Amino acid sequence: MKILAGLIRRQLQLEANDFGHCAVYEKELQRVWPITEENRKAKIAEFGKKHGFQLIYYKQGLCAIFVEDSTGHDIRTR
């Protein structure tokens, strides 16, 4: 999980614009959370929270999108 967190953090740093985000696609998500895992979205969101990210979008079978959680506010309300 540390590797995944590092990859997300690096991508967010590279996307230094107002809409900086990082999409993690299903192939990578399945390495940590099998698609059949119960409460998968909640576990992915908790992972993000622990590593300083906010999960702003999740679609099973497609991707999870994270943004940096430096303010504690939902990015969609800006």
Secondary structure, DSSP 8 states (H G I E B T S, - for coil): -HHHHHHHHHHHHH--STT--EEEEHHHHHHHS-TT-TTHHHHHHHHHHHTTEEEEEEETTTEEEEEE-SSSS-GGG-
